Amino acid sequence: MYTNRLADEKSPYLLQHAHNPVDWYPWGDAAFAKARAEDKPIFLSIGYSTCHWCHVMERESFESEEVAAVLNRSFVPIKLDREERPDIDRIYMAFVQATSGSGGWPMSVWLTPDLKPFFGGTYFPPDNRYGRPGFKSILEYIANAWLSDRQRIIQSSHDIVAELRKQAEWEPGAGWLDGSIADTCFAVFRRSYDSKLGGFGQAPKFPRPVTFNFLFRYYKKSGNREALDMALHTLREMARGGMNDQLGGGFHRYSVDERWFVPHFEKMLYDQGQLAVSYLEAFQISGDPFFAQVAQDILEYVLRDMTHEGGAFYSAEDADSVIDSRVPTEKGEGAFYIFTAAEIEEVLGPQAAEWFNFRYGVERDGNVRNDPHGEFTGRNILFEARTVAETARRFSVNEAELVKALDDATAKLMRARNKRVRPHLDDKILTSWNGLMISAFALGGQVLNQPRYLTAAKGAADFILERMSQPTLLRRFREGDAAIPGFLDDYAFFASSLVDLYECTLEERYLSEAIRLAAEMVDRFEDKQGGGFYSTAGEDPTLVMRMKDDYDGAEPSGNSGAATLLLRLAEMTAAGSFRESAERCLKAFAQRLRTVPHATPQLIVALMFSQTKPKQIVLAGKPGSEDLDALLAEVHRHFVAHRILLLADGELLPHTQPMTPIDGKAAAYVCENFACQLPVTDPAQLAPLLV
């Protein structure tokens, strides 16, 4: 049994490699000093603990004594968890994408001792195959090149970093900003929309909640029903597919096919948080309880399987899991989630199994046709193959009776599934991802009338405020250890979640903390000259450059999160400095917004907010009182694209001081463009003012 320096780390990903024969170092001064002292290049391997191909490369290469011997002899090997250090990952991913045309994890990058990259890629097989050079061959080639052609490599690394820095520079105020940017963004999504199966583009299909955020708000702004239909159709198809865990709730990372059927089975917290909000907003807009149920299933999954005893939320569950508990070393993609038809019949009995199988697409020999790795042979991925109504007609059974039977079958299969070995849980707590999840629980508590969801949101927020923000915000918590100074997205997403929590509970302390963190964010990350926000605070000398992230991908970018947060707080507090910072940010990315708007949909949401006079809803009354809670609940029954919600508080929000209860009853004041409607005390009177 080997043990290397990673055994002292907290990251679950680094700990997975703590017993490799590779002499791994964590990112830090010890590794850098060794590289300089021995004049060796650094091999930097970046991944995360629930990454399927990271596991494959570990088994094939990093557990190989032969490969380890080359790495240990000719390089200084460093392991990095991309989720702990997205700042480092982002820099070297930009290099790999620029030089190879693609990126992903595991990411393999070779650096000079002064941390400048000169060669990189993603997964490498141990030997030459799949049209890829073998890892051992690459190691030997680079080791020889370092000895024979070092000066050229060093010069190349300097040139590469200079070019990356040049590409990362932004010309302040380039281009113009107007409403046509949103129109262009919608047109791009419309062209790539799959009108039959939902989603945008071809397989593989990823859930990208920022797209739904944009389409819902564009629909409200423009009245274009097509934008709404695209979003609702996609959300329905995603929920009916195998990408949605039909038994346990929650969404897998993406679908490898075009019909949302075969997923990549890992579950990420950031997907759950954002998608829960998308389904809640879909329910607010459409009134269709289907969307409410999907959102509730996501939130229940996170409460059940992803929640720390202190209230915060864990990061992810792995795609791979043990196939047979008797052979714990053999794992397969999705093994925890899939069933043979015989297993289902054994648990449910013949009749219930027949109904369940018809509804969820179960076939005797398995339902996955295109299975290149043979991982699903004879097994079934559950998906909504037919509706409840179709199933009831097929078996001539009453729908109510069928629903009860299917619910019972689901519960029995869940109990059977829970006897299996669960996938690996990445139990670190990340501030930014918790922010996304807190927002979902806060909104879910109001929209679904579930007080325990509000309790969950408050528990997670209080965990981070008490354990991860003294004195400044930290990024990661695990096993009692809070560490790593927070990045832009930690500040932006967590402070935004506190604003959401305030709007759902009217507890002033959350707004006060959001204001404090926003001011700290501006101070630490804003580029005062060029506009926009750097991802890092500029305090780490090991980073070869500072970057401004604007791509709204699986997660919103830090800049879109920061701009949205500051615009909301500017409207809430009348703080002109927050608005100025947000507008400088939008101007800094003007050229990107105009030329590739589909890459920045959440930043365009911020732009639309900045160009609209948001509806101001001020509630006056005693917090926690029945009459105030009724008005608060009415506000959250409606989707209002651009609005802020405040509790009249003369101390924290002096401009709300004139707004008071009416005749001893809680009152709602709805204002827009510096004009207020007459206050109302009845939720029925409030409803038409929110349209």
Secondary structure, 3 states (H helix, E strand, C coil): CCCCHHHHCCCHHHHHCCCCCCCCEECCHHHHHHHHHHCCCEEEEEECCCCHHHHHHHHHHHCCHHHHHHHHHHCEEEEEECCCCHHHHHHHHHHHHHHHCCCCCCEEEEECCCCCEEEEECCCCCCCECCECCHHHHHHHHHHHHHHCHHHHHHHHHHHHHHHHHHHCCCCCCCCCCCHHHHHHHHHHHHHECCCCCCECCCCECCCHHHHHHHHHHHHHHCCHHHHHHHHHHHHHHHHCCCECCCCCCECCEECCCCCCCEECCEEHHHHHHHHHHHHHHHHHHCCHHHHHHHHHHHHHHHHHCECCCCCECCEECCEEECCCCCCCCEEECCCCCECHHHHHHHHCHHHHHHHHHHHCCCCCCCCCCCCCCCCCCCECCCCCCCHHHHHHHHCCCHHHHHHHHHHHHHHHHHHHCCCCCCCEECCEEHHHHHHHHHHHHHHHHHCCCHHHHHHHHHHHHHHHHHCCCCCCEEEEECCEEEEECCHHHHHHHHHHHHHHHHHHCCHHHHHHHHHHHHHHHHHHECCCCCCECCCCCCCCCCCCCCCCCCCCCCCCHHHHHHHHHHHHHHHHCCHHHHHHHHHHHHHCHHHHHHCHHHCHHHHHHHHHHCCCCEEEEEECCCCCHHHHHHHHHHHCCCCCCEEEEECCCCCCHHHCCCCCECCECEEEEEECCEECCCECCHHHHHHHHC
